[in-house]
Amino acid sequence: MDDSFLLSDGEVAEFIVKGYHLVEPELPAGLNESIADQLDALDHNPGDAITEAVPELWQVLDHPQVKGALISLLGHEYEVQSHRHWHCKQPHSGHMNWHQDGLNNRDTLINRFLGLYYPTDITPDMGPTVIVPGTQFRNAPTDRMAHYTNIRGQVPLVVKAGTVAFTHYDLWHGTAANRSDHKRHMIKFLFRRTKENEQPSWNHDPESKDKPTDWNARDTAADPNNILNFSNPLQVSQSDHYKERAIRRKNWDYLMGKTA
């Protein structure tokens, strides 16, 4: 793996804080179009067998920019798990309520997460996936979230063809209504760590830990110390924020290889 494809300290810290990271790989010409055409032609959803129905999906997962992000966050021996799913949002279909995947266990360590691949450009009227950065450490049963509508800080994934959105497994998400005349395709993959880090698996600058805490640069922090301390995407109260900071530090130390 070319180190240039690995994430930086700041990007790893931002993933810990916000719970997502977007990759726009430079895929071979025509690959996204070919995958989209094959999805359009399917007469049923093959579930976990989507990569058998459309084997070109492996070219996306094997792209160096995609693998670089996975190695950075899950280590060199990460695993592409057997569960994957084709989400096809039909034209003129309604929204999907906010929810968290999994069993609502507060997973404070980054040991698995999702990869969402979009083979076509996603426009605002196509029912984009909508995520809420910073919610990954906040458990909420789906029934309790059903009455929520728009949430301050939500981000619709209006992305270009080929984008892979890596999202924390517990990040709050849903979909907007598809008001267009087009199908909206998304392939969901699940990735897992198989071995704990003994050292950082990204482009780590050992001097980054020595950056001083800067209260005057809270909105422009680029180093991990200040990102982990000050970033507050949900604009939560101080009492909540200090709890988030503790979880973030636990994640950072874990990824750095400090397992004690």
Secondary structure as the mmCIF struct_conf table of DSSP 4:
data_model
#
loop_
_struct_conf.conf_type_id
_struct_conf.id
_struct_conf.beg_label_comp_id
_struct_conf.beg_label_asym_id
_struct_conf.beg_label_seq_id
_struct_conf.end_label_comp_id
_struct_conf.end_label_asym_id
_struct_conf.end_label_seq_id
HELX_RH_3T_P HELX_RH_3T_P1 ASP A 3 PHE A 5
BEND BEND1 LEU A 6 LEU A 6
HELX_LH_PP_P HELX_LH_PP_P1 LEU A 7 LEU A 7
STRN STRN1 SER A 8 SER A 8
HELX_RH_AL_P HELX_RH_AL_P1 ASP A 9 LYS A 18
BEND BEND2 GLY A 19 GLY A 19
STRN STRN2 TYR A 20 VAL A 23
HELX_LH_PP_P HELX_LH_PP_P2 LEU A 27 PRO A 28
TURN_TY1_P TURN_TY1_P1 ALA A 29 GLY A 30
HELX_RH_AL_P HELX_RH_AL_P2 LEU A 31 ALA A 41
BEND BEND3 ASP A 43 HIS A 44
HELX_RH_3T_P HELX_RH_3T_P2 GLY A 47 ALA A 49
HELX_RH_AL_P HELX_RH_AL_P3 ILE A 50 ALA A 53
BEND BEND4 VAL A 54 VAL A 54
TURN_TY1_P TURN_TY1_P2 PRO A 55 GLU A 56
HELX_RH_AL_P HELX_RH_AL_P4 LEU A 57 LEU A 61
TURN_TY1_P TURN_TY1_P3 ASP A 62 ASP A 62
BEND BEND5 HIS A 63 HIS A 63
HELX_RH_AL_P HELX_RH_AL_P5 PRO A 64 LEU A 74
TURN_TY1_P TURN_TY1_P4 HIS A 76 GLU A 77
STRN STRN3 GLU A 79 LYS A 89
TURN_TY1_P TURN_TY1_P5 PRO A 91 HIS A 92
STRN STRN4 SER A 93 SER A 93
STRN STRN5 MET A 96 HIS A 99
BEND BEND6 ASP A 101 ASP A 101
TURN_TY1_P TURN_TY1_P6 GLY A 102 LEU A 103
BEND BEND7 LEU A 109 LEU A 109
BEND BEND8 ASN A 111 ASN A 111
STRN STRN6 ARG A 112 TYR A 117
BEND BEND9 PRO A 119 THR A 120
TURN_TY1_P TURN_TY1_P7 PRO A 124 ASP A 125
STRN STRN7 MET A 126 MET A 126
STRN STRN8 THR A 129 ILE A 131
TURN_TY1_P TURN_TY1_P8 PRO A 133 GLY A 134
TURN_TY1_P TURN_TY1_P9 GLN A 136 PHE A 137
HELX_RH_AL_P HELX_RH_AL_P6 THR A 142 MET A 145
TURN_TY1_P TURN_TY1_P10 ALA A 146 HIS A 147
TURN_TY1_P TURN_TY1_P11 ARG A 152 GLY A 153
STRN STRN9 VAL A 155 PRO A 156
TURN_TY1_P TURN_TY1_P12 ALA A 161 GLY A 162
STRN STRN10 VAL A 164 HIS A 168
TURN_TY1_P TURN_TY1_P13 TYR A 169 ASP A 170
STRN STRN11 HIS A 173 THR A 175
STRN STRN12 ASN A 178 ASN A 178
BEND BEND10 SER A 180 HIS A 182
STRN STRN13 ARG A 184 ARG A 192
BEND BEND11 LYS A 195 LYS A 195
BEND BEND12 GLU A 198 GLN A 199
BEND BEND13 SER A 201 TRP A 202
STRN STRN14 ASN A 203 ASN A 203
HELX_RH_3T_P HELX_RH_3T_P3 PRO A 206 ASP A 210
HELX_LH_PP_P HELX_LH_PP_P3 LYS A 211 THR A 213
HELX_RH_3T_P HELX_RH_3T_P4 TRP A 215 ALA A 217
TURN_TY1_P TURN_TY1_P14 ARG A 218 THR A 220
BEND BEND14 ASP A 223 ASP A 223
HELX_RH_AL_P HELX_RH_AL_P7 PRO A 224 PHE A 230
TURN_TY1_P TURN_TY1_P15 PRO A 233 LEU A 234
HELX_RH_AL_P HELX_RH_AL_P8 GLN A 238 MET A 256
TURN_TY1_P TURN_TY1_P16 GLY A 257 GLY A 257
#
